């Protein structure tokens, strides 16, 4: 166990400030979000961790049950709720075409995202940033949250303000009604 991990063992962001708990992102929990790489509450394979944490930084496969037909856009938020700071770290923030139905492994790669995926700024940068918790800090929970929105977040493909916004500014500003939502939690520890 590393000294830093031991010093921070009882300090964790928690779920209170996750996208899931924002008043504007409330909605029916009718989307089942799954991955063929891990189940809800299960350990994430090392391939999905950051390279410096021994992984390949490969975003996991994600699939979901179809949201309502009037869904205009899907908002995907991945947060580490166990970081030793005041708020969860956003590891990925993306807008997804609702017609896609799933994302294959690697679809959230910053250099080459899958068709229908628009990567926004996260706490760390654009694209998927896998688990890399402090050694010895204990298990970290990575919450994958999918929101089916009734209108696009940015109002159209020409808008650039959404691309520049930081997650803690963008997420509370989403005004589109949430038609459905679902979540999946993976666990990683080093």
N, C-alpha and C positions, 0 to 999 in steps of 0.2 A: 504494500500500500504506500503510495507516495505521501510525502508530508503535506503537500497542498491539498490532496484529496481528504486527508484526515482532518485538516483544519477547517475545511468547508463542508464536512459530512452532513451537518444539520441545516445547512443553508440551501434552500431550493425555492425556485420561483413559484411553483404551484399552478393550479388551474384557474385561479380567479381572474387572471388577465389574458386568458387565451381568447382567440377569435370566437370559439364556441360560446363563450359567456358574454360576448358583447351584445347589448340590447338590440342593435340593428341587425344582427345576424341570427336572431331567433327564428325558428320555424319548425314545422313538423319533422320528426326524426324518422323519415320513411325511406331513406336511401340506405341500402346495405352496401358498405364499402369493404372490399376484401382484397387480399393479395394471395397469389399462389406461393409466395416466399415465406410468409409467416401468418399466423392467426392472431386475432385480437388478444393482446396481453402477452403474446409470446415473444421470444428472443428473435431479433432480426439477424439474419446471416451476416457474417463479416464482410461479404462482398458489397453490402450497402453502406458500410462505414467509410469515412474519409480515408484517403490514402495514408496520411500520417498516423492514422489509428489502425492501420493494418488492413484496410479494405480497398475496394476499387472505386468507391464513390459512385456506384451504380444505383440509380433510382429504382425502387422495386416496382414490379408489376402491380397495377391497381385496376380493379374492376368494380363496377357499381350497377345496381339495379336501375332501370330507366326512371329518370325523374319525370315529372308532368310534361306533357307535350308542349306546353307554353313556356318551357324553360328556354331563356335566351342565351345564357352563359353559365358555365360552372366556375366556381372559385375554389381553388385548392390551396390549403394552408397547412404547412407541416411545422409543428412547434415542439421544441424540447422544453418540457415543463419542469425539468429538474436542474436546470442551469443554476449556479449559485449567485444569481443576481435577482433584482426585484421583479422582472417580468420574463416570461418565456422567450427563448430565442427562436425567431422564425428561420427555419432551415430551407424553406422553399415557399414561394408564392407564385401562383400561376393561374391564368385564365384558360379555360379549356372549352372547346367546342362540344356542346352537349350531344351531338350526333356521334362522337367517337366511341362512347360506350366503355372504353377501357384505355389504359396506357400500358404499353409493353415496358419491360425493364429497359432503363436507359432513356426513356422518352422525355425526361426532364433535364437532359444534358444541356448545359449552358451554351456550348458551341453548336450543337445540332439538335434542337428540340424536335419532337415529333410534329407532323402536320396537325394543325388545329390547337397547338399549345403556344401560348404567349407567356413568356417568363418575365416576371416583374422583380423588383429589388426585394431581397430578403434582408435579414439582419446581417448576413455574411456576404452576400453578393447575389448575382443572378444565377438561376438554375438550382439544381438539387445539390445540397451540401449534407452529406450523410453524418451519422453519429460520430462524435469524437469527444466524449466526455473526459473530464479530468481523471487521470488514473487514480483509483482508490476512492472515488467519490460515491461509488455504489451504482445501482442500476438507474439509467435514465430512460424516461418514457417519451417516445416520439409520437405525437398525436397527429395523424393524417386526418384532416377535416375537409369535407367536400360540401359546398353550398350550391344549390340549384337556384339561380337568380332569375327573376321575371324580366329583367332588363339588363343590357350590358353595363358593366362597371364604368366604362369610359365613354359611352355614348357613340362609339364608332371607331373604325380602324385608323382614322387620321389623328386622333387625339394623342398627345404625348405626355400630358401631365401625369397620367397614371403610370407611365414608364419611369418617371423621375421620382415618384412619391415613395417615401419610406413606409414600411409595413404599419408602424404604429400611427401614421397619419392616414394612410389609405383605408385600413380596415374599419375604423370607426366612421369613416365618411361614406361607406357604401350605403346608397339609399334605395337600391332595388329591393323589392320584397323577396324574402327567402321562401321559395315554394316547398323546398324539402332540403334535408341535410342528413349527413351520415358521417361516422368517424371510425377509425381503426387505429389502435395503439400498438406500436412495436417497442420492444425493450432492448437496450444495448448497455453493456458494462465493460469496462477495461480496468 
